[in-house]
């Protein structure tokens, strides 16, 4: 009768059967540290944090102490931005400058990024500048996107008005054409008052004289 103990024994592993410890270690790397902006502190973020957080997505805003990330830009949004930026640069007086997608520090926990702003020239502090102060801003412009409707229609105008920014435009997509809602600050109440709705042409005298053919978006 055969020896059953021998039958049940396990032969030693050959060299080719031995696990490669280096490969195993390579396949199980140490997890990378979690970025600081993934898990906020109990107090939330501050305006200064946007300049120090590493790896933060481009165009991140701070609203009410919370980081807000932007979605991919639509063609409508891009074309409206191009049209308005170009025309504002052509018509703005010498003492004003037009800036695209720059933040404005409205308070310790408020640092939104309007799509466009018109600022006073003396608000430019150098090529490494990352934000403006509300006193520098004459006009803030928001092009409404599907993911930002509430922010662009409600919260941001509240913040801009409370900070004393005198002019605000909200741009809506109406059947592929921009409609511009124009607001002016009531300094007594620190709220915006609607002064006009412009569909095909934006013709104003404040904050300076301008005349923009909004229908030109069709040819861009």
C-alpha positions in Angstrom: 0.0 0.0 0.0 1.4 3.4 -0.9 2.5 5.8 1.8 -0.5 8.3 2.1 1.6 10.8 4.0 3.9 11.0 1.0 0.9 11.4 -1.4 -0.4 14.3 0.6 2.8 16.2 0.9 3.4 19.5 -0.9 6.4 19.8 -3.1 8.6 22.8 -2.6 8.1 25.7 -5.0 10.5 26.0 -7.9 12.2 29.3 -8.6 9.7 30.1 -11.4 6.8 29.4 -9.0 8.2 31.7 -6.2 6.3 35.0 -5.9 8.3 37.9 -7.1 8.3 40.2 -4.1 9.5 43.2 -6.1 6.6 42.8 -8.6 4.2 42.4 -5.7 5.5 45.7 -4.2 5.3 47.4 -7.5 1.7 46.3 -8.0 0.7 47.7 -4.5 2.2 51.2 -4.3 1.8 53.4 -1.3 -1.3 55.6 -1.7 -0.6 59.2 -2.6 -1.4 61.8 0.1 -4.8 63.3 -0.2 -4.7 67.0 -1.4 -5.5 69.6 1.2 -8.5 70.8 -0.8 -10.2 67.4 -0.8 -11.1 67.6 2.9 -11.8 71.1 4.2 -11.3 72.1 7.8 -14.3 72.6 10.0 -14.0 76.3 9.4 -14.1 76.0 5.6 -11.6 77.7 3.2 -10.5 81.3 3.1 -9.7 83.5 0.1 -6.0 83.2 0.7 -6.3 79.4 0.4 -6.8 79.6 -3.4 -3.2 80.8 -3.8 -1.7 78.1 -1.6 -3.6 74.9 -2.3 -1.6 72.6 -4.6 -3.2 70.8 -7.5 -6.4 72.8 -7.2 -8.4 72.8 -10.5 -8.1 75.9 -12.7 -10.8 78.6 -12.2 -11.8 77.3 -8.8 -14.0 79.8 -7.0 -14.6 80.3 -3.3 -18.2 81.1 -2.3 -19.4 81.1 1.3 -16.2 79.3 2.3 -16.8 76.4 -0.1 -14.7 75.6 -3.2 -16.7 75.7 -6.4 -15.3 73.8 -9.5 -16.3 74.7 -13.0 -17.7 72.4 -15.7 -16.3 72.2 -19.3 -17.1 75.4 -21.2 -19.9 75.3 -23.8 -19.5 76.8 -27.3 -22.1 79.4 -26.5 -20.2 80.5 -23.4 -16.9 80.7 -25.3 -18.3 82.8 -28.1 -20.2 85.2 -25.8 -17.0 85.7 -23.8 -15.0 86.4 -26.9 -17.5 88.9 -28.3 -18.0 90.9 -25.1 -14.3 90.9 -24.2 -13.4 92.2 -27.7 -16.0 94.9 -27.7 -15.3 96.0 -24.2 -11.6 96.4 -24.9 -12.4 98.5 -27.9 -14.7 100.9 -26.1 -13.4 101.1 -22.5 -11.8 104.4 -21.7 -8.0 104.6 -21.1 -8.4 104.5 -17.3 -10.1 101.1 -17.4 -9.0 97.6 -18.2 -10.8 94.4 -19.2 -9.9 91.2 -17.5 -11.1 87.7 -18.2 -11.7 85.0 -15.6 -9.9 86.7 -12.7 -11.1 86.4 -9.1 -12.3 89.2 -7.0 -11.7 88.9 -3.2 -15.0 90.2 -1.7 -14.2 89.0 1.9 -12.4 86.3 3.9 -14.6 83.5 2.6 -15.7 85.0 -0.7 -13.5 84.9 -3.8 -15.7 84.4 -6.9 -14.4 84.5 -10.4 -16.6 86.5 -12.8 -16.4 85.6 -16.5 -15.4 89.2 -17.2 -14.6 92.3 -15.2 -13.8 95.9 -16.0 -11.4 97.3 -13.5 -9.6 100.5 -12.8 -6.1 100.6 -14.3 -4.6 101.4 -10.9 -6.0 98.1 -9.6 -3.3 96.3 -11.6 -0.5 95.4 -9.2 1.9 93.3 -11.3 2.1 90.3 -13.6 1.9 87.9 -10.6 -1.4 89.3 -9.4 -4.1 86.7 -8.9 -7.1 88.7 -7.6 -8.7 92.1 -7.5 -10.4 94.0 -4.7 -14.1 95.1 -5.1 -13.1 98.7 -5.1 -11.1 98.1 -8.3 -14.1 96.7 -10.2 -16.5 98.8 -12.2 -18.4 96.0 -13.9 -18.8 92.2 -13.3 -20.2 90.0 -16.0 -21.5 86.4 -15.7 -22.5 84.1 -18.6 -25.0 81.7 -17.1 -24.3 78.0 -17.5 -26.6 75.1 -16.7 -24.5 74.1 -13.7 -24.2 77.6 -12.3 -27.7 79.0 -12.7 -28.4 79.6 -9.0 -24.9 81.0 -8.4 -25.0 83.4 -11.4 -28.6 84.5 -11.0 -28.8 84.8 -7.2 -25.8 84.3 -5.0 -23.1 86.1 -7.0 -25.2 89.2 -7.7 -25.9 89.4 -4.0 -22.2 89.2 -3.2 -21.2 91.7 -5.9 -23.8 94.2 -4.8 -23.0 93.9 -1.1 -19.3 94.6 -1.9 -20.3 97.8 -3.8 -19.5 96.8 -7.4 -21.5 99.4 -9.3 -22.5 97.5 -12.5 -23.5 93.9 -13.1 -24.5 92.0 -16.3 -26.0 88.6 -16.5 -26.0 86.8 -19.9 -28.6 84.2 -20.7 -28.7 81.8 -23.6 -32.0 82.3 -25.4 -32.3 80.0 -28.4 -28.6 80.3 -29.1 -28.5 84.1 -28.8 -27.2 86.1 -25.8 -29.7 88.1 -23.9 -28.1 90.6 -21.5 -29.7 91.6 -18.3 -28.2 94.9 -17.1 -28.2 96.0 -13.4 -27.0 99.0 -11.6 -26.2 99.3 -7.9 -28.5 101.2 -5.6 -25.9 102.5 -3.1 -28.5 103.1 -0.4 -29.7 99.5 -0.2 -26.5 97.8 -1.6 -28.8 95.9 -4.0 -28.9 95.8 -7.8 -31.7 97.4 -9.8 -32.6 96.1 -13.2 -32.1 98.8 -15.8 -32.7 96.9 -19.1 -33.0 93.6 -21.0 -31.1 93.6 -24.3 -31.7 91.0 -27.0 -30.1 91.9 -30.4 -28.1 95.0 -29.4 -26.5 96.2 -26.2 -26.4 100.0 -26.3 -25.5 101.7 -23.0 -24.1 105.0 -21.7 -22.9 103.5 -18.3 -20.4 102.5 -17.1 -19.3 104.1 -20.5 -20.6 104.5 -24.0 -20.8 101.2 -25.9 -22.8 99.6 -28.7 -22.5 95.9 -29.2 -24.2 93.9 -31.9 -25.2 90.7 -30.0 -26.3 89.0 -33.2 -22.7 88.9 -34.3 -22.4 85.7 -32.4 -23.8 83.9 -35.4 -20.8 84.9 -37.5 -18.1 83.9 -35.0 
